[in-house]
Amino acid sequence: MFLILLSLFLGMILGFFLKSKKLRKVVDKGYYISVLALLFLMGIGIGQNKEIFSNIGKIGLLSFSLAVISIAGSIIFVKLIDKTILKIETKRATK
């Protein structure tokens, strides 16, 4: 854990002092390659796990349902806030 945090803070310090566009492009490409490698390795892990692989349809449906419920809840919450708290704030601002 110490090595992870040390790497993060050293990178932050280095990034603060080295602000070149070329370095930024290299870092962005590194992010992209790292994410692809991580997804590839996760795919290998999922493919090797028979239990996960056999239930991939159920997992996908559950993930989709969770995403839809989260989005619907967010929309409902924003509408509720818009109709209650923001109306109170606008009335105060107009007085």
TORLUM-268831 format. One record per residue (C-alpha): x, z, y; residue number from 1. Coordinates in steps of 0.2 Angstrom, whole numbers. Layout:
N
<r><x>X</x><z>Z</z><y>Y</y><fike>NUM</fike></r>
...
***
This chain:
95
<r><x>0</x><z>0</z><y>0</y><fike>1</fike></r>
<r><x>14</x><z>4</z><y>12</y><fike>2</fike></r>
<r><x>22</x><z>-13</z><y>9</y><fike>3</fike></r>
<r><x>6</x><z>-22</z><y>13</y><fike>4</fike></r>
<r><x>3</x><z>-12</z><y>29</y><fike>5</fike></r>
<r><x>22</x><z>-15</z><y>34</y><fike>6</fike></r>
<r><x>20</x><z>-33</z><y>31</y><fike>7</fike></r>
<r><x>4</x><z>-34</z><y>42</y><fike>8</fike></r>
<r><x>12</x><z>-24</z><y>56</y><fike>9</fike></r>
<r><x>28</x><z>-34</z><y>56</y><fike>10</fike></r>
<r><x>18</x><z>-50</z><y>56</y><fike>11</fike></r>
<r><x>8</x><z>-44</z><y>71</y><fike>12</fike></r>
<r><x>24</x><z>-40</z><y>81</y><fike>13</fike></r>
<r><x>32</x><z>-56</z><y>76</y><fike>14</fike></r>
<r><x>16</x><z>-66</z><y>81</y><fike>15</fike></r>
<r><x>15</x><z>-56</z><y>98</y><fike>16</fike></r>
<r><x>33</x><z>-62</z><y>103</y><fike>17</fike></r>
<r><x>32</x><z>-80</z><y>95</y><fike>18</fike></r>
<r><x>18</x><z>-89</z><y>103</y><fike>19</fike></r>
<r><x>22</x><z>-107</z><y>100</y><fike>20</fike></r>
<r><x>9</x><z>-121</z><y>95</y><fike>21</fike></r>
<r><x>20</x><z>-127</z><y>81</y><fike>22</fike></r>
<r><x>21</x><z>-110</z><y>73</y><fike>23</fike></r>
<r><x>2</x><z>-108</z><y>75</y><fike>24</fike></r>
<r><x>0</x><z>-125</z><y>65</y><fike>25</fike></r>
<r><x>11</x><z>-119</z><y>51</y><fike>26</fike></r>
<r><x>2</x><z>-102</z><y>50</y><fike>27</fike></r>
<r><x>-15</x><z>-111</z><y>50</y><fike>28</fike></r>
<r><x>-9</x><z>-122</z><y>36</y><fike>29</fike></r>
<r><x>-2</x><z>-107</z><y>27</y><fike>30</fike></r>
<r><x>-19</x><z>-99</z><y>28</y><fike>31</fike></r>
<r><x>-27</x><z>-114</z><y>21</y><fike>32</fike></r>
<r><x>-15</x><z>-116</z><y>6</y><fike>33</fike></r>
<r><x>-17</x><z>-97</z><y>2</y><fike>34</fike></r>
<r><x>-36</x><z>-97</z><y>2</y><fike>35</fike></r>
<r><x>-36</x><z>-112</z><y>-9</y><fike>36</fike></r>
<r><x>-23</x><z>-104</z><y>-21</y><fike>37</fike></r>
<r><x>-34</x><z>-88</z><y>-21</y><fike>38</fike></r>
<r><x>-50</x><z>-98</z><y>-25</y><fike>39</fike></r>
<r><x>-40</x><z>-107</z><y>-39</y><fike>40</fike></r>
<r><x>-34</x><z>-91</z><y>-47</y><fike>41</fike></r>
<r><x>-51</x><z>-83</z><y>-46</y><fike>42</fike></r>
<r><x>-58</x><z>-98</z><y>-54</y><fike>43</fike></r>
<r><x>-46</x><z>-96</z><y>-68</y><fike>44</fike></r>
<r><x>-51</x><z>-78</z><y>-70</y><fike>45</fike></r>
<r><x>-69</x><z>-82</z><y>-71</y><fike>46</fike></r>
<r><x>-66</x><z>-96</z><y>-83</y><fike>47</fike></r>
<r><x>-57</x><z>-84</z><y>-95</y><fike>48</fike></r>
<r><x>-70</x><z>-71</z><y>-94</y><fike>49</fike></r>
<r><x>-84</x><z>-76</z><y>-106</y><fike>50</fike></r>
<r><x>-96</x><z>-63</z><y>-100</y><fike>51</fike></r>
<r><x>-95</x><z>-69</z><y>-82</y><fike>52</fike></r>
<r><x>-95</x><z>-87</z><y>-87</y><fike>53</fike></r>
<r><x>-110</x><z>-85</z><y>-98</y><fike>54</fike></r>
<r><x>-120</x><z>-77</z><y>-84</y><fike>55</fike></r>
<r><x>-115</x><z>-88</z><y>-70</y><fike>56</fike></r>
<r><x>-133</x><z>-94</z><y>-67</y><fike>57</fike></r>
<r><x>-139</x><z>-77</z><y>-65</y><fike>58</fike></r>
<r><x>-125</x><z>-72</z><y>-54</y><fike>59</fike></r>
<r><x>-128</x><z>-87</z><y>-43</y><fike>60</fike></r>
<r><x>-147</x><z>-84</z><y>-42</y><fike>61</fike></r>
<r><x>-143</x><z>-65</z><y>-37</y><fike>62</fike></r>
<r><x>-131</x><z>-71</z><y>-24</y><fike>63</fike></r>
<r><x>-143</x><z>-83</z><y>-17</y><fike>64</fike></r>
<r><x>-157</x><z>-71</z><y>-16</y><fike>65</fike></r>
<r><x>-146</x><z>-58</z><y>-8</y><fike>66</fike></r>
<r><x>-140</x><z>-71</z><y>5</y><fike>67</fike></r>
<r><x>-158</x><z>-76</z><y>9</y><fike>68</fike></r>
<r><x>-164</x><z>-58</z><y>10</y><fike>69</fike></r>
<r><x>-150</x><z>-53</z><y>22</y><fike>70</fike></r>
<r><x>-153</x><z>-68</z><y>33</y><fike>71</fike></r>
<r><x>-172</x><z>-64</z><y>34</y><fike>72</fike></r>
<r><x>-169</x><z>-46</z><y>37</y><fike>73</fike></r>
<r><x>-157</x><z>-51</z><y>52</y><fike>74</fike></r>
<r><x>-170</x><z>-62</z><y>59</y><fike>75</fike></r>
<r><x>-184</x><z>-49</z><y>58</y><fike>76</fike></r>
<r><x>-173</x><z>-36</z><y>65</y><fike>77</fike></r>
<r><x>-168</x><z>-47</z><y>80</y><fike>78</fike></r>
<r><x>-186</x><z>-52</z><y>83</y><fike>79</fike></r>
<r><x>-191</x><z>-33</z><y>83</y><fike>80</fike></r>
<r><x>-177</x><z>-29</z><y>95</y><fike>81</fike></r>
<r><x>-182</x><z>-43</z><y>106</y><fike>82</fike></r>
<r><x>-200</x><z>-38</z><y>107</y><fike>83</fike></r>
<r><x>-196</x><z>-19</z><y>110</y><fike>84</fike></r>
<r><x>-180</x><z>-14</z><y>117</y><fike>85</fike></r>
<r><x>-176</x><z>-30</z><y>127</y><fike>86</fike></r>
<r><x>-193</x><z>-30</z><y>135</y><fike>87</fike></r>
<r><x>-190</x><z>-12</z><y>141</y><fike>88</fike></r>
<r><x>-173</x><z>-17</z><y>148</y><fike>89</fike></r>
<r><x>-180</x><z>-32</z><y>157</y><fike>90</fike></r>
<r><x>-194</x><z>-21</z><y>165</y><fike>91</fike></r>
<r><x>-181</x><z>-9</z><y>171</y><fike>92</fike></r>
<r><x>-170</x><z>-23</z><y>178</y><fike>93</fike></r>
<r><x>-185</x><z>-31</z><y>188</y><fike>94</fike></r>
<r><x>-190</x><z>-14</z><y>196</y><fike>95</fike></r>
***
